[in-house]
Each structure stands twice: as C-alpha cells, then as structure tokens.
Amino acid sequence: MDASKPSPSRHAALAFIFVTVTVDMLAFGIIIPVLPHLIVELIGGSIAQAAVWVGAFGALFMLMQFVFSPVQGALSDRYGRRTVILISSFGLGMDFIVMALAPVLWLLFVGRAISGMCAASFTTANAYIADIVPKEKRAAAFGTLGAAFGIGFIVGPALGGFLGHLSIRLPFWVAAGLSLVNFCYGWFVLPESLPPERRSKRFEWRHANPLGAVMLLRRYPQVFGLAAVFFLINLAQFSLNSTYVLYTDYRFGWGPQVVGYTLGLVGLCSGLVQAVLVRRLMPSLGERRMILLGLVLCIGGYVLFGLAPTAWLFLLGIPLLSLGGLAGPPAQALVTHQVDAHEQGRLQGALSSLASLAGIFGPALFANLFALFISNHAPVHHLPGAAFVLAALLLAAATLVAVRATRPSQTTVSAPNDEAPIAFPGETSPLAAPVADMLPNEPPESSP
C-alpha cells in the first residue's frame, strides 16, 4: 500500500480523534473564564491574592501532566491508544462534577490536580495521529489536530462566559457532561489505531519515569534542539493561561462574558491558522521557514498584549498570536521524523512532560510577576503587562535556538547518539531502545 495515498480507514480514524479532542477542549475551554473568578469567590480576597492562587492552580495542573504524560504514553504503547483515551475522558467527567460541587478552595485544588492527570491523554491523541498518517502528511495532520483545539476554544470560552454570567458553577456541570459524552462516543465509535503486533511487549515503569522520559530526548541532537524550542514556547504561553483573565479585568474591566468572547476570538483565529494556513503554506514555505515565521509573529502578539494602552490595540495582538501557531505543526513533524512507531507514545509523553515542566514554573512565574507589577511595590509602574513582555523575550530566545536546530544538517534522520545513554533513577546507565521513525510506512487497519 502506498502510504502517501489517503485511505478511507485513515480518514475515518482521523475524523474520530478530531471529534474526541474537540469535545475535550470544549470542556476545558468552558471553565477558563470562570475558574479565576470562582477562586476569588472562595478566598474572598483581592485580584492580586487571587492571581497568586491562580498561579498555584496552574502549576499543580502542569505538575500532574508532567508526572502522568509519560505514564499514559507508555501505557498507550503497551495497551493501545483507545483504552487510555477512554479512561481519561471518564476521569475528567467525574472530576468536573467534584469541582462543580466544591464548597472550599482545597477541594477545588484537588479537583484541578485530577484534571491534570486526566488531561495528559492529549499526548495519546498525538500518538494516535502518528499511527495513522504517513510522515510526509504529518505537519498537515497535526495542524488538523490543532484546529480541534482551536474549535474547542472558539465555542468553549464564549459558552463558559455566557454560562458563568448565569451561575459561576454552571460551566463545570456542562464540562462534566461533555467529558462523559466523549467517553460514550469513544466507547462506541473511536477505533483503535495501534494493532497488537505494533505494541510494546511490556510496560516498564522506568520508561514511564517523567525525568527519564525527558532524558530520552538527549540521545537525539535534532530532537533535543527542537524540544528546547517547545519548552520556551510553552513557557511563554503560560503568561496567557495564568494572567489573561485577571489582567483584562484589571486593565480593561472585562468580566467573564467579555473574556469568554475574546477567548472565543482567539480560538477562531487559531483554528483558521491550523486548519487552513498550515496546509496551504507548508508546500511553499517548508517546515523551517514556517517555524521561524510563526515565532516572529508570536513575538509581535505578546509585545502588543504587554504594551497596548487601549483595549482595541490589545485585540490586534490576537491575530498575531494566532499566526504564531504556524510554528507548532512543522516543528512537531520534524521531531516525529526521528522516532520509531512502537515508541511514539514514549516520545509524545516526553515532549508533553517537557511542556508540563514549563507549566510547573510558568503559572507561578507569570502570575506573581503580574501581581508584583500591579502592587505598590512594582519596580516599574504602569507596566501591568510585564508578564507578556517577558513571554516575548522568551520567544526571542526560542527563535535563536530554532534557527540553529532547524538547519538542514540538523533535521535529517540519523541514528541516536549512542554516546549519551540515558540513566534512569535506580539504574546504572542503561541504553533505552532506539527510536527512529514515529510512523509506519503503511497505516494500520482501524479496528473498533
């Protein structure tokens, strides 16, 4: 079979995982505009105090992803992608119910930790795409998956803002219902992408160790350089996750409803970039130029967010940030060229753990920076957008790294660096199984 030619089974499986990710992102998007305001309500404090707690919630969420992303990746390599996705969807549904009922802050805190554990399944969705799409089509497929994220954030925050205007806890109930619907959809519709003959022979905890999973990247210089770019991009993004809602409230007086609508605009622009522009620009620009173009545009968006004196100028930063999404799919495609099919879950788990590692420090860093610059002790007054300015500087560093990491001599498929074996905790210096190409030449037959 010619892997470059699409097959009906591959198109169907891609559609299934697209729907799964869209519904999950819709559930997460719904609670974005209301979670910080619920924290304010539960602590009965100021916006500055709430910003610190929002940072703690974000760090906890990403800590759970850091720990459980490689676990889920290794489990999906051993038992299949579908099983992991189903368990995670059901867990999210139950957890949103707990958060909807939480009468005190600590219970909401626990609920956020469980959300982080279950949300680690997004790495499994990336591995699912790798199972069914040939490598020359990979960037476009990851763009399609990115569009699913965008659609979730078009409808989710707007709907969450509207529901939050009615009741601050109603969005959590709707998110729970969506996650449980997703579980039912996956149970009856979603096919398995990884047949038994392509799975790992056994599950090993040393492969699921988050630090060991990240160290896996060291054996591949090409992957390691791009992984550093991923880390900086994700670290910068947490300036949005941890400060956007409270910053726009402080600076422009936006409540949950307006925040939801503007985040919906972010999702719309991002979805168009991922679904349309990535596919159309890839043949003419190529992976390297798309990565660098996306990074430069994203820097401009963060600068506007941080320095814009008016709301309309702030909104002009949204399309620039969305165009920054051009960098993600080609960068992810370059990384996946280096790994073997039966270990793709481990690689995706390692990359997600690296992003989660950024998330452990990012929310606290940016939230506390925002709190500092709106306090009486601010080193520079009239700069409440200092967190976004720092994000722009981080992306400037990522651009410099990407220039080197994406040079033609650095992006060709090569053997792993056997001179740098991975040392897992408790072991002397084992050499993990080599990782070569993430995708099989032929897509596996989908099985229900």
C-alpha positions in Angstrom: 0.0 0.0 0.0 1.3 3.5 -0.8 1.4 5.3 2.5 1.2 8.7 0.7 -2.3 7.9 -0.6 -5.1 8.5 1.9 -7.3 5.5 2.7 -10.9 5.6 3.9 -9.9 3.9 7.2 -7.3 6.5 7.8 -9.7 9.4 7.1 -12.3 7.9 9.4 -9.8 7.4 12.2 -8.6 11.0 11.8 -12.1 12.2 12.0 -12.8 10.2 15.1 -9.8 11.6 17.0 -10.6 15.1 15.8 -14.0 14.9 17.4 -12.6 13.4 20.6 -10.0 16.2 21.0 -12.6 18.9 20.1 -15.0 17.8 22.7 -12.3 17.5 25.4 -11.0 21.0 24.5 -14.5 22.4 24.6 -14.9 21.0 28.2 -11.6 22.7 29.2 -12.4 25.9 27.4 -15.8 26.3 29.2 -14.2 26.7 32.6 -11.4 29.1 31.6 -13.4 32.3 32.1 -14.9 31.3 35.4 -12.2 29.4 37.3 -10.3 32.5 38.4 -13.5 34.2 39.5 -14.5 31.1 41.4 -11.2 31.3 43.2 -11.8 35.0 44.1 -15.2 34.0 45.4 -13.8 31.1 47.6 -10.9 33.1 49.1 -12.9 36.3 49.5 -9.8 38.3 48.6 -8.4 40.7 46.1 -7.4 40.2 42.5 -3.7 40.3 43.4 -4.3 37.5 46.0 -6.4 35.5 43.5 -3.6 35.8 40.9 -1.2 34.0 43.3 -3.7 31.2 43.7 -4.3 31.0 40.0 -0.6 30.6 39.6 -0.6 27.8 42.1 -3.6 26.1 40.4 -1.8 26.3 37.1 1.5 24.9 38.5 -0.4 22.0 40.1 -2.2 21.2 36.9 1.0 21.0 34.9 2.9 19.1 37.6 0.3 16.3 37.3 0.7 16.4 33.5 4.5 16.2 33.9 4.2 13.1 36.0 1.4 11.3 34.1 2.1 12.2 30.5 4.9 9.6 30.2 2.9 7.1 32.1 0.0 7.5 29.7 2.3 7.5 26.8 3.9 4.2 27.9 0.5 2.7 28.7 -0.8 3.6 25.2 2.3 2.0 23.7 1.5 -1.2 25.6 -2.3 -1.4 25.7 -3.4 0.9 22.8 -4.5 4.5 22.4 -8.2 3.9 22.7 -8.1 2.5 26.2 -6.1 5.4 27.6 -8.3 8.0 25.9 -11.5 6.3 27.3 -10.2 6.2 30.9 -9.1 9.8 30.8 -12.4 11.1 29.4 -14.4 9.3 32.1 -12.0 10.6 34.8 -12.4 14.2 33.5 -16.2 13.9 33.7 -16.2 12.7 37.3 -13.6 15.4 38.2 -15.6 18.3 36.8 -18.5 17.2 38.9 -16.3 17.3 42.0 -15.2 20.8 41.0 -18.8 22.0 40.4 -19.7 21.0 44.0 -16.5 22.1 45.7 -17.5 24.4 48.7 -13.9 25.2 49.8 -10.7 26.1 48.0 -8.8 22.9 48.9 -11.3 20.6 47.3 -11.2 22.7 44.1 -7.4 22.4 44.3 -7.7 18.6 44.5 -10.1 18.6 41.5 -7.6 20.6 39.5 -4.9 18.0 40.2 -7.1 15.2 38.9 -7.8 17.2 35.8 -4.1 17.5 35.2 -3.8 13.7 35.5 -6.6 13.0 33.0 -5.7 15.8 30.6 -2.3 14.0 30.0 -4.2 11.9 27.4 -3.7 14.7 24.8 -0.3 13.2 24.3 -2.0 10.0 23.3 -4.0 11.8 20.7 -0.8 13.0 19.1 0.5 9.4 19.1 -2.8 8.3 17.6 -2.2 10.7 14.7 1.3 9.3 14.3 -0.2 5.8 14.0 -2.4 6.6 11.0 -0.7 9.3 9.0 2.4 8.9 6.8 5.3 11.3 7.7 5.1 13.5 4.6 1.5 14.3 5.7 2.3 14.7 9.3 2.5 18.5 9.6 -0.9 19.0 8.0 -2.4 16.3 10.3 -1.0 18.0 13.4 -2.4 21.2 12.0 -5.8 19.5 11.8 -5.5 18.4 15.4 -4.5 21.9 16.3 -7.7 23.1 14.6 -9.6 20.8 17.0 -8.0 22.7 19.9 -9.0 26.0 18.2 -12.6 24.9 17.7 -12.8 24.0 21.4 -11.6 27.4 22.3 -13.9 29.2 19.9 -17.0 27.8 21.5 -15.8 26.8 25.0 -14.8 30.2 26.5 -17.7 32.0 24.8 -20.1 29.5 26.2 -18.4 29.4 29.5 -18.6 33.2 29.8 -22.3 33.1 29.0 -23.0 30.3 31.5 -20.8 31.9 34.1 -22.9 35.0 33.8 -25.9 32.9 34.9 -24.0 30.9 37.6 -20.3 30.7 38.4 -20.6 26.9 38.8 -22.8 26.0 35.8 -19.8 25.8 33.3 -18.3 23.0 35.4 -21.5 20.9 35.1 -21.6 21.4 31.4 -17.9 20.5 31.1 -18.7 17.3 33.1 -21.5 16.4 30.7 -19.3 17.0 27.6 -16.5 14.7 29.0 -18.9 11.9 29.7 -20.5 12.3 26.3 -16.9 12.0 24.9 -16.4 8.8 26.9 -19.6 7.3 25.3 -18.5 8.5 21.9 -15.1 6.8 22.3 -16.6 3.6 23.6 -19.0 3.1 20.7 -17.2 4.9 17.8 -13.5 5.5 18.3 -11.4 2.8 16.6 -8.0 1.6 17.9 -5.0 2.9 15.9 -2.3 0.7 17.3 -2.7 -3.0 16.4 -1.3 -5.6 18.9 1.6 -6.5 16.7 2.9 -3.0 16.8 2.6 -2.5 20.6 5.4 -2.7 23.1 5.9 -6.1 24.6 5.6 -5.0 28.2 5.0 -1.9 30.3 8.1 -0.7 32.1 8.0 1.9 34.9 11.4 3.1 34.0 10.1 4.2 30.6 7.2 6.0 32.4 9.5 8.0 34.7 9.0 11.7 33.8 12.6 12.6 34.2 13.8 9.5 32.3 11.3 10.3 29.5 12.7 13.8 29.2 16.2 12.5 29.2 15.2 10.3 26.3 15.4 13.4 24.1 19.1 13.9 24.8 20.0 10.9 22.6 18.8 12.7 19.5 20.5 16.1 18.9 17.9 17.1 16.3 15.0 16.3 18.7 16.7 17.9 21.7 17.1 21.2 19.9 13.5 21.4 18.8 12.4 20.2 22.3 14.1 23.3 23.7 12.1 25.4 21.3 8.9 23.6 22.5 9.9 24.3 26.1 10.3 28.0 25.6 7.1 28.3 23.5 5.1 26.5 26.2 6.7 28.5 29.0 5.8 31.8 27.2 2.2 30.6 26.7 1.6 30.3 30.4 1.7 34.1 30.5 -1.8 33.8 28.9 -3.0 30.9 30.9 -2.2 32.4 34.2 -2.8 36.2 33.8 -5.2 36.8 30.8 -8.5 36.7 32.7 -7.3 38.8 35.7 -5.1 41.1 33.6 -8.0 42.1 31.3 -10.3 42.5 34.3 -7.7 44.8 36.0 -6.7 46.7 32.8 -10.0 46.9 30.9 -12.7 45.9 33.3 -13.7 42.8 31.4 -15.9 40.3 33.2 -16.3 36.5 32.4 -18.6 37.2 29.5 -16.3 39.6 27.6 -13.3 37.4 28.4 -15.2 34.4 27.1 -16.0 36.2 23.8 -12.4 37.4 23.3 -11.0 33.9 24.0 -13.5 32.6 21.5 -12.0 35.0 19.0 -8.5 33.6 19.9 -9.9 30.1 19.2 -11.4 31.2 15.9 -8.2 32.7 14.6 -6.1 29.8 15.9 -8.5 27.3 14.2 -8.2 29.1 10.9 -4.5 29.1 11.1 -4.2 25.4 12.0 -6.9 24.1 9.6 -6.2 26.3 6.6 -2.9 28.2 6.6 -0.7 25.4 7.8 -1.8 23.1 5.0 -1.6 25.8 2.3 1.7 27.4 3.3 3.6 24.2 4.0 4.4 23.3 0.3 5.7 26.8 -0.5 7.5 27.8 2.7 8.7 24.4 4.1 9.0 23.4 7.7 11.9 25.6 8.7 10.6 28.9 7.4 7.2 28.2 8.8 8.6 27.6 12.3 10.6 30.8 12.2 7.8 32.9 10.7 5.4 31.7 13.4 7.8 32.5 16.2 8.4 36.1 14.9 4.7 36.8 14.6 4.0 35.4 18.0 6.6 37.7 19.5 4.7 40.7 18.0 1.5 39.5 19.5 2.9 39.3 23.0 4.5 42.7 22.7 1.1 44.2 21.8 -0.5 42.3 24.7 2.0 43.7 27.1 2.2 47.3 26.0 -1.1 48.1 24.4 -2.6 51.2 26.1 -6.2 50.5 24.9 -8.5 47.5 24.5 -8.8 47.8 20.7 -5.0 47.8 20.3 -4.8 44.8 22.7 -7.2 42.9 20.5 -4.9 43.4 17.5 -2.4 41.1 19.2 -4.9 38.2 18.9 -4.4 37.5 15.2 -0.6 37.8 15.6 -0.6 35.3 18.4 -2.8 33.0 16.4 -0.4 33.2 13.4 2.3 32.1 15.8 0.5 28.7 15.6 2.2 28.2 12.2 5.3 27.1 14.2 3.8 24.2 16.1 2.8 21.6 13.4 6.0 21.7 11.3 8.1 21.6 14.5 6.2 18.6 15.7 6.5 16.9 12.4 10.3 17.4 12.3 10.5 15.8 15.8 8.4 12.8 14.8 10.7 12.0 11.9 13.2 10.7 14.3 11.3 8.1 16.2 10.1 4.5 15.8 6.4 3.5 15.6 6.3 1.3 18.6 7.8 4.0 20.8 5.8 7.0 19.6 3.8 7.2 22.8 7.0 7.5 24.8 8.2 10.3 22.6 4.9 12.2 22.8 4.9 11.6 26.6 8.5 13.0 26.8 7.5 16.2 24.8 4.4 16.6 26.9 6.3 16.2 30.1 8.7 18.9 28.9 5.8 21.2 28.2 4.4 20.3 31.6 7.7 21.1 33.2 7.4 24.6 31.8 3.9 24.6 33.2 5.1 23.8 36.7 7.1 27.1 36.9 5.3 29.2 34.3 2.0 29.9 36.0 3.7 30.9 39.3 6.3 33.0 37.5 3.8 35.0 35.4 1.1 35.2 38.0 3.4 36.5 40.6 5.0 38.9 38.1 1.6 40.3 37.3 0.8 40.6 41.0 4.1 42.4 41.6 3.6 44.9 38.8 0.1 45.9 39.9 1.1 46.3 43.5 2.6 49.3 45.3 6.0 47.6 45.3 6.2 47.4 41.5 9.8 48.1 40.3 8.3 49.8 37.2 4.9 51.4 37.5 2.3 51.5 34.7 3.5 48.1 33.3 0.8 45.6 34.3 1.6 43.7 31.1 5.1 42.8 32.3 4.3 39.1 32.1 3.6 39.4 28.3 6.8 41.3 27.7 8.7 38.5 29.4 6.9 36.0 27.2 8.1 37.9 24.1 11.7 37.8 25.3 11.4 34.0 25.9 10.1 33.6 22.3 13.0 35.7 21.0 15.3 33.1 22.7 13.3 30.3 21.1 13.8 31.8 17.7 17.5 31.9 18.1 17.5 28.2 19.1 15.2 27.3 16.3 17.5 28.9 13.7 20.2 26.5 14.8 18.1 23.4 15.4 16.3 23.5 12.1 19.4 23.9 9.9 19.3 21.3 7.1 22.2 19.4 8.6 20.3 19.1 11.9 17.0 17.9 10.6 17.9 14.8 8.6 17.1 11.5 10.1 20.0 10.0 11.9 20.9 7.3 14.3 20.6 8.1 18.0 23.5 9.4 19.9 24.7 6.2 21.5 27.5 8.1 23.2 25.0 9.6 25.6 23.0 6.7 27.2 20.1 7.5 29.4 20.5 6.9 33.1 17.2 6.3 34.9 16.9 6.7 38.6 17.9 3.4 40.3 19.8 2.1 37.3 23.5 2.4 36.4 23.4 3.5 32.8 21.1 1.5 30.6 20.6 2.3 26.9 17.0 2.6 26.0 15.7 1.0 22.8 16.5 3.2 19.8 13.8 5.5 18.5 13.9 6.1 14.7 10.7 7.0 12.9 7.4 7.8 14.6 5.1 6.5 11.8 4.8 3.2 10.0 5.1 3.3 6.2 1.6 1.9 5.9 -1.3 2.9 8.1 -2.7 0.1 10.3 -6.2 -1.1 9.7 -8.6 0.6 12.1 -10.3 -1.8 14.5 -13.3 -0.9 16.7 
